Amino acid sequence: MEKDLGNYRKVYEKSELSIKEVPENPIELFQKWFFEAEEYGGDAESNAMTLSTIGLDGFPKSRVVLLKKYTWEGFIFYTNYESEKGKAIEANPNVCLSFFWHKLERQIIIKGTCEKIAPNLSDGYFESRPDGSKLGAWASKQSTIVPSRTHLDNELKAYEEKFKGQEIPRPEHWGGYIVRPTSLEFWQGRPNRMHDRIRYELQENFDFKIDRLAP
Ligand SMILES: Cc1cc2nc3c(=O)[nH]c(=O)nc-3n(C[C@H](O)[C@H](O)[C@H](O)COP(=O)(O)O)c2cc1C
C-alpha cells in the first residue's frame, strides 16, 4: 500500500511578520498570536501544544499537552510527575513546545527549561478541576502498562468510593510545570515557501536578541 502526498500543496498568504514591527518581548507577541488563534483560528483547543522531551532512552518524544497559563516567566501545563515525560524532565529539563495554528498559517516553537511550579499553585489549579478529572489523576498511573480497560475503570471506581462525600485532594504525583523560554521562534507562512521566521533568543542580561531566519 502506498499513498503519494506529493501534490498536497498549500499557498500561505494570510499574513506577514516584519522584524521592524515585532515587540521587544516575545511574550507580548505570543499573547497577540494566541489571542488571534482564539478569535480567528477556529480551533477548539488553540491551547493544545506539542511538548518534546529527551527521554531516558536518549530519544526525543513529543506529545500534546494543554497550555493552562502563560505569564512573563513562562508557559504552564499540568501532568503526572511520574509519567514518562515527568521522568524525562527530571533527568533533562531542556524541553521544546510548539503550537501550530493552521488557519492562521502560524507556528511557534519554544525551547526552554522546565521545572515544577510551587505545590500551592498546583493545588489551586487542581481545586478548579471537575471531580471526574480529579479522580482520573488518582486512578491513572500515567504511562504505565495496564492489564485492561476494566482495570482502569475499576481503579476509578475505587477512588470514587475512597473520596465519597469528601474534597478530593491533589495527589502529590500530579501538578504543574513551567517552561521558562530561552528561545522562541515565530513562523508565518508566506507565498513561494518564503516564509517569515523571527527568532528571539534570551541573552545573559535577560534581553532578547531578535533575528530573522531563512525559511
Ligand atoms: C488535545 C490533547 C490534550 C492533552 N492534554 C494533556 C495534558 O494537559 N496533560 C497531560 O498529562 N496529558 C495530556 N494529553 C495526553 C498526552 O498527549 C500524553 O498521552 C500523556 O501525557 C502521556 O504522555 P507520556 O507517556 O509521554 O508522559 C493530551 C492529549 C491530547 C491529544
Ligand as a Chemical Component Dictionary entry (heavy atoms), coordinates in Angstrom:
data_LIG
# 
_chem_comp.id                   LIG 
_chem_comp.type                 NON-POLYMER 
_chem_comp.pdbx_formal_charge   0 
_chem_comp.three_letter_code    LIG 
# 
loop_
_chem_comp_atom.comp_id 
_chem_comp_atom.atom_id 
_chem_comp_atom.alt_atom_id 
_chem_comp_atom.type_symbol 
_chem_comp_atom.charge 
_chem_comp_atom.model_Cartn_x 
_chem_comp_atom.model_Cartn_y 
_chem_comp_atom.model_Cartn_z 
_chem_comp_atom.pdbx_ordinal 
LIG C1  C1  C 0 -5.576 17.507 22.907 1  
LIG C2  C2  C 0 -4.790 16.776 23.954 2  
LIG C3  C3  C 0 -4.549 17.368 25.172 3  
LIG C4  C4  C 0 -3.803 16.703 26.150 4  
LIG N1  N1  N 0 -3.534 17.369 27.325 5  
LIG C5  C5  C 0 -2.749 16.765 28.253 6  
LIG C6  C6  C 0 -2.345 17.493 29.422 7  
LIG O1  O1  O 0 -2.641 18.687 29.595 8  
LIG N2  N2  N 0 -1.596 16.827 30.328 9  
LIG C7  C7  C 0 -1.211 15.519 30.155 10 
LIG O2  O2  O 0 -0.538 14.974 31.030 11 
LIG N3  N3  N 0 -1.547 14.831 29.036 12 
LIG C8  C8  C 0 -2.295 15.428 28.075 13 
LIG N4  N4  N 0 -2.633 14.750 26.926 14 
LIG C9  C9  C 0 -2.139 13.358 26.773 15 
LIG C10 C10 C 0 -0.672 13.368 26.347 16 
LIG O3  O3  O 0 -0.592 13.658 24.957 17 
LIG C11 C11 C 0 0.041  12.035 26.649 18 
LIG O4  O4  O 0 -0.653 10.949 26.076 19 
LIG C12 C12 C 0 0.170  11.779 28.149 20 
LIG O5  O5  O 0 0.516  12.963 28.856 21 
LIG C13 C13 C 0 1.230  10.711 28.429 22 
LIG O6  O6  O 0 2.462  11.147 27.926 23 
LIG P1  P1  P 0 3.856  10.473 28.352 24 
LIG O7  O7  O 0 3.617  8.995  28.483 25 
LIG O8  O8  O 0 4.798  10.796 27.244 26 
LIG O9  O9  O 0 4.266  11.087 29.669 27 
LIG C14 C14 C 0 -3.327 15.391 25.917 28 
LIG C15 C15 C 0 -3.545 14.800 24.679 29 
LIG C16 C16 C 0 -4.254 15.489 23.695 30 
LIG C17 C17 C 0 -4.436 14.848 22.345 31 
# 
loop_
_chem_comp_bond.comp_id 
_chem_comp_bond.atom_id_1 
_chem_comp_bond.atom_id_2 
_chem_comp_bond.value_order 
_chem_comp_bond.pdbx_ordinal 
LIG C1  C2  SING 1  
LIG C2  C3  SING 2  
LIG C2  C16 DOUB 3  
LIG C3  C4  DOUB 4  
LIG C4  N1  SING 5  
LIG C4  C14 SING 6  
LIG N1  C5  DOUB 7  
LIG C5  C6  SING 8  
LIG C5  C8  SING 9  
LIG C6  O1  DOUB 10 
LIG C6  N2  SING 11 
LIG N2  C7  SING 12 
LIG C7  O2  DOUB 13 
LIG C7  N3  SING 14 
LIG N3  C8  DOUB 15 
LIG C8  N4  SING 16 
LIG N4  C9  SING 17 
LIG N4  C14 SING 18 
LIG C9  C10 SING 19 
LIG C10 O3  SING 20 
LIG C10 C11 SING 21 
LIG C11 O4  SING 22 
LIG C11 C12 SING 23 
LIG C12 O5  SING 24 
LIG C12 C13 SING 25 
LIG C13 O6  SING 26 
LIG O6  P1  SING 27 
LIG P1  O7  DOUB 28 
LIG P1  O8  SING 29 
LIG P1  O9  SING 30 
LIG C14 C15 DOUB 31 
LIG C15 C16 SING 32 
LIG C16 C17 SING 33 
# 
